[in-house]
Amino acid sequence: MKVSENPTPAPFATALDWPARTHPIAPWWHTALLIALLVGVSVLSSLQSKAVGFGGSHIKRYAVTLAWEWVLALLVWWGLHLRRTPLREVLGRRRSGAREWALDFGVALLFWIVAMVLLGAIATLLRLFHLAPPQKAIIALAPQNLAEVLVWIALCCTAGFVEEFAFRGYLLQQFASIRGDIWIGVVASSLLFGCSHGYEGIGGMIAITAYGAMFCLLATRRRSLRAGMIAHAWHDSFTGILLAILKHAHLL
């Protein structure tokens, strides 16, 4: 009995080759629309930061940002739906069970620690070139009371899911479909991730671009977005709460 040496390939990436792509996962016009919106929102947030700052009560601002995150998630889903790309193909390998969840938490924590060291080194280099991120804008966004802390955590968990889904899921794989080169996806999605944080200034966008590249490497190594989502949500939550504590103690 002769066994075929060339089995029929799957139409989408498998758990072994995720997120390798040879075809777009959404129409390119949709990607252009998404990029225009990301850059537009980034420019508006940058102008707002320079004009009026981020002081005062943050509940309304957090709520607006939450709404924007879910709009972004729906836009990404719409693009995938147009090409009938399954969500699982974007989210990556399915891992179930408490052990796998614990492993992803452990990987996320280790990734976060290493990333903080690397980001610290990048921040030092940026200071040498007078490109350090504007700390006042970041500090001003931190929660100021318990109610704001709770909404902040909800926002950070949402951002962890949505932004990994959009940047390391959709954009990484969409751009990786160009010549089937994953590095095109890493560079393009990371640059867009940095550009989407205009309120943090040039230095902040450079650092966040590097951070985005780290998340891309995490996603490709784990063949899934889950560890990145956990690390992303943890980083944003921890940073805001730490700044809130330091502000309350009058150390900032």
C-alpha positions as CSV (number, residue, x, y, z in Angstrom):
1,M,0.0,0.0,0.0
2,K,1.5,3.3,-1.1
3,V,1.3,6.3,1.3
4,S,1.2,9.8,-0.2
5,E,4.3,11.8,0.5
6,N,2.6,15.1,0.0
7,P,-0.5,15.4,2.2
8,T,-2.9,18.2,1.4
9,P,-1.8,21.3,3.4
10,A,-4.2,23.0,5.7
11,P,-5.7,26.2,4.4
12,F,-4.6,28.1,7.5
13,A,-1.6,28.1,9.8
14,T,-1.4,25.1,12.1
15,A,-0.2,25.0,15.8
16,L,3.3,24.1,14.5
17,D,3.8,27.0,12.0
18,W,1.7,29.8,13.7
19,P,1.7,32.6,12.7
20,A,3.2,31.8,9.3
21,R,1.0,33.1,6.5
22,T,1.1,33.1,2.7
23,H,-2.1,35.0,2.2
24,P,-3.8,38.0,3.8
25,I,-6.2,37.3,6.6
26,A,-8.3,40.4,5.8
27,P,-8.7,42.8,2.8
28,W,-5.9,45.3,2.5
29,W,-8.3,48.2,2.2
30,H,-9.5,47.2,5.6
31,T,-6.0,47.2,7.0
32,A,-5.4,50.7,5.5
33,L,-8.6,51.9,7.2
34,L,-7.5,50.4,10.5
35,I,-4.1,52.0,10.3
36,A,-5.6,55.4,9.5
37,L,-7.9,55.2,12.5
38,L,-5.0,54.1,14.8
39,V,-2.8,57.0,13.6
40,G,-5.7,59.4,13.8
41,V,-6.6,58.5,17.4
42,S,-2.9,58.7,18.3
43,V,-2.5,62.2,16.9
44,L,-5.7,63.4,18.7
45,S,-4.4,62.0,22.0
46,S,-1.1,63.7,21.5
47,L,-2.7,67.0,20.8
48,Q,-5.0,66.7,23.8
49,S,-2.0,65.9,26.0
50,K,-0.2,69.0,24.9
51,A,-3.3,71.2,25.0
52,V,-5.0,70.3,28.3
53,G,-3.1,67.5,29.8
54,F,-4.6,64.4,31.6
55,G,-5.3,65.9,35.0
56,G,-8.6,65.8,36.9
57,S,-11.0,62.9,37.3
58,H,-10.2,60.0,35.0
59,I,-13.3,57.9,35.1
60,K,-14.8,59.5,32.0
61,R,-11.4,59.3,30.2
62,Y,-11.0,55.6,31.1
63,A,-14.6,54.9,29.9
64,V,-14.0,56.6,26.6
65,T,-10.7,54.6,26.1
66,L,-12.6,51.4,27.0
67,A,-15.1,52.1,24.3
68,W,-12.4,52.8,21.8
69,E,-10.7,49.5,22.6
70,W,-13.9,47.5,21.9
71,V,-14.5,49.5,18.7
72,L,-10.9,48.4,17.7
73,A,-11.7,44.8,18.5
74,L,-14.9,44.9,16.4
75,L,-13.0,46.5,13.5
76,V,-10.4,43.7,13.6
77,W,-13.1,41.0,13.8
78,W,-14.9,42.6,10.9
79,G,-11.8,42.4,8.7
80,L,-11.3,38.8,9.6
81,H,-15.0,38.1,8.9
82,L,-14.6,39.6,5.4
83,R,-12.1,37.0,4.6
84,R,-13.7,34.3,6.7
85,T,-10.6,33.9,8.8
86,P,-11.4,31.9,11.9
87,L,-10.6,33.7,15.2
88,R,-8.6,30.7,16.4
89,E,-6.2,31.1,13.5
90,V,-5.5,34.6,14.8
91,L,-5.5,33.9,18.6
92,G,-3.1,31.0,18.1
93,R,-2.7,27.5,19.6
94,R,-5.5,26.4,21.9
95,R,-4.2,25.3,25.4
96,S,-6.7,24.2,28.0
97,G,-6.4,23.1,31.6
98,A,-5.1,24.7,34.7
99,R,-1.6,23.5,34.0
100,E,-1.4,25.3,30.7
101,W,-2.9,28.5,32.2
102,A,-0.4,28.4,35.0
103,L,2.4,27.9,32.4
104,D,1.2,30.9,30.4
105,F,1.1,33.0,33.6
106,G,4.7,31.9,34.5
107,V,5.9,32.7,31.0
108,A,4.1,36.1,31.0
109,L,5.7,37.0,34.4
110,L,9.2,36.0,33.2
111,F,8.7,37.8,29.9
112,W,7.6,41.0,31.8
113,I,10.7,40.9,34.1
114,V,13.1,40.5,31.2
115,A,11.2,43.2,29.1
116,M,11.4,45.7,32.0
117,V,15.2,45.2,32.1
118,L,15.4,45.8,28.4
119,L,13.1,48.8,28.5
120,G,15.1,50.3,31.3
121,A,18.2,50.0,29.1
122,I,16.4,51.6,26.2
123,A,15.1,54.4,28.4
124,T,18.7,55.1,29.5
125,L,19.8,55.3,25.8
126,L,16.9,57.6,25.0
127,R,17.9,60.0,27.8
128,L,21.4,60.3,26.3
129,F,19.7,61.6,23.2
130,H,17.2,63.7,25.1
131,L,14.3,61.6,23.9
132,A,13.1,60.3,27.3
133,P,9.2,59.8,27.4
134,P,7.3,62.7,29.0
135,Q,6.8,61.3,32.5
136,K,4.3,64.0,33.5
137,A,1.8,62.8,30.9
138,I,2.1,59.2,32.0
139,I,1.9,60.0,35.7
140,A,-1.1,62.2,35.1
141,L,-3.0,59.2,33.7
142,A,-2.6,57.1,36.8
143,P,-5.7,56.4,38.9
144,Q,-6.2,58.6,42.0
145,N,-8.7,56.8,44.1
146,L,-10.3,53.3,44.6
147,A,-13.0,53.8,42.0
148,E,-10.5,54.9,39.4
149,V,-8.2,52.0,40.3
150,L,-11.1,49.5,39.6
151,V,-11.9,51.1,36.3
152,W,-8.2,51.3,35.5
153,I,-7.8,47.5,36.0
154,A,-10.8,46.8,33.8
155,L,-9.3,49.1,31.1
156,C,-5.9,47.4,31.4
157,C,-7.4,43.9,31.0
158,T,-9.4,45.0,28.0
159,A,-6.3,46.7,26.4
160,G,-4.3,43.5,27.1
161,F,-6.8,41.4,25.1
162,V,-7.7,43.9,22.4
163,E,-4.3,45.3,21.6
164,E,-2.6,41.9,21.4
165,F,-5.5,40.7,19.2
166,A,-5.1,43.7,16.9
167,F,-1.3,44.2,16.8
168,R,0.2,40.7,17.4
169,G,-2.8,38.9,16.0
170,Y,-4.3,40.8,13.0
171,L,-1.5,43.1,12.0
172,L,1.4,40.8,12.6
173,Q,-0.1,38.0,10.5
174,Q,-1.5,40.4,7.8
175,F,1.9,41.9,7.1
176,A,3.6,38.5,7.5
177,S,1.6,37.4,4.5
178,I,3.8,39.7,2.3
179,R,6.3,37.2,0.8
180,G,5.4,34.9,3.7
181,D,8.0,36.7,5.9
182,I,7.3,36.9,9.6
183,W,9.8,39.6,10.1
184,I,7.9,42.0,7.9
185,G,5.0,41.4,10.2
186,V,7.1,41.9,13.3
187,V,8.5,45.2,12.1
188,A,5.3,46.6,10.7
189,S,3.1,45.7,13.6
190,S,5.6,47.0,16.1
191,L,6.0,50.3,14.4
192,L,2.3,50.7,14.3
193,F,2.1,49.8,18.0
194,G,4.6,52.5,18.8
195,C,2.9,55.1,16.5
196,S,-0.5,54.4,18.2
197,H,0.9,55.9,21.5
198,G,1.4,59.4,20.3
199,Y,0.7,61.0,23.7
200,E,3.9,59.5,25.1
201,G,6.1,61.5,22.7
202,I,8.8,60.4,20.3
203,G,10.9,58.7,23.0
204,G,7.9,56.9,24.3
205,M,6.9,55.7,20.8
206,I,10.4,54.4,20.2
207,A,10.4,52.4,23.5
208,I,6.9,51.1,22.8
209,T,7.9,50.0,19.3
210,A,10.7,47.9,20.9
211,Y,8.2,46.6,23.5
212,G,5.8,45.6,20.7
213,A,8.6,43.7,19.0
214,M,9.2,41.8,22.3
215,F,5.5,40.9,22.4
216,C,5.8,39.6,18.8
217,L,8.6,37.3,19.7
218,L,6.6,36.1,22.7
219,A,3.6,35.3,20.5
220,T,5.6,33.5,17.9
221,R,7.5,31.5,20.6
222,R,4.3,30.5,22.4
223,R,2.4,30.2,19.1
224,S,-0.4,32.0,20.9
225,L,-1.5,35.4,22.1
226,R,-2.5,34.3,25.5
227,A,0.8,34.9,27.4
228,G,1.2,38.2,25.7
229,M,-2.4,39.3,26.7
230,I,-1.6,38.4,30.4
231,A,1.7,40.2,30.4
232,H,0.2,43.2,28.7
233,A,-2.7,43.5,31.1
234,W,-0.3,42.9,34.1
235,H,2.1,45.6,32.9
236,D,-0.5,48.3,32.4
237,S,-2.3,47.5,35.7
238,F,0.9,47.3,37.8
239,T,2.3,50.5,36.3
240,G,-0.9,52.5,37.0
241,I,-1.3,51.2,40.5
242,L,2.3,51.8,41.4
243,L,2.1,55.4,40.1
244,A,-1.1,55.9,42.1
245,I,0.7,54.6,45.3
246,L,3.7,56.8,44.7
247,K,1.5,59.9,44.1
248,H,-0.5,59.2,47.2
249,A,2.7,59.0,49.2
250,H,3.8,62.3,47.6
251,L,6.9,60.6,46.1
252,L,6.1,62.0,42.6
